[in-house]
Amino acid sequence: MKIEWFVSDLDGTLLDSKTCLGDENVNAVRELIASGVGVILATGRSDLFVKDYIFRLGITLPVISCNGGLVRDVWKNEVLFSRTIPRATVVKLADYCFRKKLDTLVYSYDTVYHLTGSNRIGIYFIYNDRVADEFKVPLKEAARPEDLSLDATIKFFVSDVDEEQSQELQALCEADGNLYTVSSMRNVLDIMAKDVSKGDALAFLAKHLGMNLANTAVIGDNHNDVSMLRLAGWPIAVANAEDEVKSVAKTIALSNDESGVADFIRRNILDKE
């Protein structure tokens, strides 16, 4: 199969278990781009939180972020596609997260908000400390729903939820009718507008760029990656992937801690041992 496009998830796939982007993956992706293959990043993160990575990887194509809620040319700051959560739903969901004191981040087009008391936001502060000024993520603390960007909210990221909390939160989202939930990593619930998925965003981008999905390889590790793996001519799961991801994959690559992305690229696309 001739691969013309390569789409990769970030956390748990391109990044190792310490969320580090290793030189093996950087070098392999850069070689892949130099060979003429188009490389696209598809992540649950805000694209504000990936600029340093795509700069190091040499990626110039639009980024699928927020699990498909946003597709943007990061370098031109040009939004190609987006789907926001309705204002009333944002207020209702934020109020619930505040009352339950859930560790919650809220992504808008230009800011990552952290609800007062969030521990997860520490990852962003660490990232901002190590990257150049142009790659830093704009961060704001929110003490009440009105502090959020109510008309431009793309995703809620709720972490450290146990099974009971997750079920209660999913029930709230289902009852609202305007939301879609998916797990992007263990003990985490991603909440987006209804019908948002990485798969839908990839289908949009395929039309926008003229991609042939039959000649596209997609690699991922978690439930939020399944929708786009189902579209690919060559769906790949890293060895550390969830069983659902492996069940739809054509190939199981090495794990993210073994530079599985680089190994797959070199063995199967660049034909290097």
TIPA-289880 format. One line per 8 residues: number of its first residue (from 1); their letters; for each residue x, y, z of C-alpha. Coordinates in nm, 3 decimals. Layout:
N
NUM	A	X Y Z  ...;
//
This chain:
273
1	MKIEWFVS	0.000 0.000 0.000  0.133 0.343 -0.097  0.096 0.575 0.200  0.040 0.938 0.102  -0.084 1.068 0.439  0.008 0.983 0.797  -0.216 1.088 1.087  -0.095 1.050 1.445;
9	DLDGTLLD	-0.246 1.091 1.787  -0.022 1.264 2.042  -0.060 1.149 2.405  0.000 0.777 2.449  0.112 0.746 2.088  0.367 0.999 1.964  0.456 1.102 2.321  0.594 0.850 2.568;
17	SKTCLGDE	0.440 0.774 2.906  0.622 1.076 3.053  0.468 1.296 2.778  0.809 1.345 2.618  0.861 1.367 2.243  1.168 1.153 2.176  1.431 1.215 1.911  1.350 0.886 1.735;
25	NVNAVREL	0.996 0.997 1.663  1.104 1.351 1.571  1.362 1.227 1.322  1.129 0.966 1.168  0.845 1.214 1.120  1.080 1.467 0.965  1.213 1.199 0.726  0.856 1.106 0.639;
33	IASGVGVI	0.766 1.466 0.555  1.085 1.501 0.349  0.979 1.192 0.151  0.659 1.369 0.045  0.409 1.214 0.287  0.165 1.460 0.445  0.171 1.440 0.826  -0.125 1.550 1.038;
41	LATGRSDL	-0.154 1.564 1.415  -0.492 1.465 1.566  -0.513 1.524 1.939  -0.756 1.563 2.224  -0.549 1.858 2.344  -0.609 2.219 2.257  -0.393 2.309 1.959  -0.256 2.590 2.174;
49	FVKDYIFR	-0.084 2.312 2.369  0.094 2.149 2.073  0.276 2.432 1.895  0.617 2.337 2.031  0.567 1.975 1.924  0.459 2.051 1.568  0.746 2.298 1.533  0.996 2.031 1.638;
57	LGITLPVI	0.833 1.775 1.408  0.828 2.013 1.111  0.451 1.973 1.063  0.291 2.249 0.854  -0.050 2.097 0.781  -0.363 2.186 0.985  -0.403 2.030 1.329  -0.709 1.835 1.443;
65	SCNGGLVR	-0.753 1.925 1.810  -1.007 1.899 2.093  -1.099 1.550 1.965  -1.218 1.700 1.638  -1.393 2.006 1.780  -1.141 2.230 1.607  -0.936 2.210 1.288  -0.695 2.499 1.249;
73	DVWKNEVL	-0.392 2.603 1.051  -0.191 2.682 1.362  0.078 2.886 1.187  -0.173 3.110 1.006  -0.417 3.101 1.298  -0.687 3.016 1.045  -0.983 2.815 1.177  -1.102 2.572 0.908;
81	FSRTIPRA	-1.369 2.395 1.111  -1.506 2.420 1.463  -1.803 2.312 1.670  -1.865 2.486 2.002  -2.079 2.384 2.298  -2.403 2.590 2.331  -2.378 2.873 2.582  -2.653 2.747 2.815;
89	TVVKLADY	-2.494 2.402 2.822  -2.152 2.552 2.905  -2.304 2.730 3.204  -2.487 2.418 3.323  -2.182 2.193 3.286  -1.941 2.442 3.442  -2.175 2.495 3.737  -2.187 2.119 3.794;
97	CFRKKLDT	-1.807 2.088 3.781  -1.768 2.379 4.024  -2.020 2.235 4.270  -1.860 1.890 4.258  -1.509 2.042 4.273  -1.399 1.836 3.973  -1.052 1.893 3.828  -1.163 2.062 3.508;
105	LVYSYDTV	-1.000 2.245 3.217  -1.207 2.429 2.959  -1.074 2.493 2.608  -1.174 2.791 2.396  -1.022 2.918 2.070  -0.752 3.126 2.237  -0.739 3.028 2.606  -0.724 2.726 2.835;
113	YHLTGSNR	-0.927 2.794 3.149  -0.867 2.605 3.472  -1.131 2.583 3.739  -1.008 2.699 4.077  -0.823 2.417 4.253  -0.724 2.225 3.940  -0.416 2.004 3.971  -0.408 1.916 3.601;
121	IGIYFIYN	-0.322 2.273 3.504  0.025 2.213 3.651  0.119 2.030 3.329  0.053 2.350 3.136  0.266 2.560 3.368  0.553 2.313 3.325  0.509 2.325 2.946  0.503 2.706 2.944;
129	DRVADEFK	0.820 2.720 3.152  1.020 2.521 2.897  0.896 2.655 2.561  0.966 2.976 2.373  0.729 3.268 2.432  0.549 3.219 2.098  0.454 2.863 2.200  0.322 2.940 2.549;
137	VPLKEAAR	-0.043 2.855 2.621  -0.265 3.144 2.738  -0.406 3.034 3.076  -0.680 3.184 3.293  -0.831 3.075 3.623  -1.210 3.055 3.643  -1.391 3.083 3.976  -1.745 3.080 3.829;
145	PEDLSLDA	-1.907 2.990 3.496  -1.923 3.356 3.391  -1.541 3.367 3.389  -1.536 3.130 3.089  -1.558 3.213 2.720  -1.923 3.109 2.710  -1.978 3.152 2.337  -1.648 2.996 2.230;
153	TIKFFVSD	-1.612 2.680 2.441  -1.494 2.377 2.244  -1.419 2.119 2.511  -1.430 2.033 2.882  -1.148 1.811 3.009  -1.235 1.651 3.343  -0.959 1.448 3.508  -0.917 1.226 3.813;
161	VDEEQSQE	-1.276 1.104 3.796  -1.365 0.769 3.948  -1.620 0.533 3.793  -1.914 0.675 3.988  -1.824 1.036 3.902  -1.774 0.943 3.538  -2.113 0.773 3.514  -2.289 1.065 3.683;
169	LQALCEAD	-2.120 1.315 3.454  -2.200 1.112 3.143  -2.564 1.088 3.253  -2.577 1.467 3.288  -2.432 1.510 2.939  -2.671 1.256 2.788  -2.971 1.424 2.950  -2.865 1.763 2.812;
177	GNLYTVSS	-2.865 1.630 2.456  -2.605 1.875 2.322  -2.293 1.690 2.432  -2.069 1.399 2.340  -1.833 1.229 2.584  -1.531 1.008 2.523  -1.230 0.887 2.720  -0.892 1.003 2.592;
185	MRNVLDIM	-0.692 0.850 2.878  -0.758 0.665 3.201  -0.973 0.844 3.461  -1.037 1.128 3.218  -1.358 1.235 3.046  -1.353 1.463 2.740  -1.678 1.652 2.676  -1.747 1.820 2.342;
193	AKDVSKGD	-2.045 1.935 2.139  -2.268 1.663 1.998  -2.137 1.482 1.688  -1.775 1.591 1.744  -1.511 1.323 1.680  -1.164 1.290 1.538  -1.316 1.082 1.260  -1.554 1.358 1.149;
201	ALAFLAKH	-1.271 1.611 1.160  -1.048 1.383 0.953  -1.327 1.337 0.697  -1.361 1.717 0.675  -0.987 1.763 0.637  -0.970 1.489 0.373  -1.213 1.687 0.158  -1.035 2.014 0.231;
209	LGMNLANT	-0.691 1.879 0.138  -0.797 1.626 -0.125  -0.673 1.333 0.081  -0.731 0.975 -0.031  -0.815 0.802 0.297  -0.751 0.463 0.136  -0.385 0.569 0.116  -0.380 0.709 0.468;
217	AVIGDNHN	-0.224 0.554 0.778  -0.367 0.650 1.118  -0.209 0.556 1.451  -0.356 0.592 1.799  -0.400 0.442 2.142  -0.732 0.534 2.301  -1.108 0.535 2.255  -1.112 0.884 2.102;
225	DVSMLRLA	-0.893 0.755 1.816  -1.125 0.476 1.701  -1.346 0.694 1.478  -1.052 0.803 1.264  -0.887 0.460 1.256  -1.207 0.326 1.101  -1.162 0.567 0.808  -0.801 0.479 0.730;
233	GWPIAVAN	-0.671 0.239 0.470  -0.405 0.144 0.725  -0.526 0.171 1.087  -0.252 0.119 1.347  -0.258 0.078 1.724  0.046 0.115 1.947  0.111 -0.182 2.176  -0.007 0.015 2.481;
241	AEDEVKSV	-0.343 0.091 2.317  -0.682 0.008 2.463  -0.837 -0.319 2.343  -1.105 -0.136 2.144  -0.835 0.040 1.941  -0.647 -0.282 1.877  -0.967 -0.448 1.759  -1.000 -0.207 1.464;
249	AKTIALSN	-0.627 -0.191 1.382  -0.462 -0.365 1.091  -0.120 -0.346 1.258  0.000 -0.335 1.620  0.311 -0.118 1.644  0.560 -0.103 1.928  0.451 0.091 2.236  0.484 0.466 2.281;
257	DESGVADF	0.775 0.403 2.520  0.952 0.209 2.243  0.916 0.484 1.979  0.647 0.279 1.808  0.559 0.559 1.566  0.918 0.586 1.444  0.957 0.210 1.414  0.638 0.178 1.209;
265	IRRNILDK	0.733 0.465 0.978  1.080 0.329 0.910  0.977 -0.035 0.859  0.653 0.012 0.668  0.665 0.345 0.485  1.029 0.440 0.443  1.134 0.073 0.405  1.421 0.102 0.650;
273	E	1.514 -0.163 0.904;
//
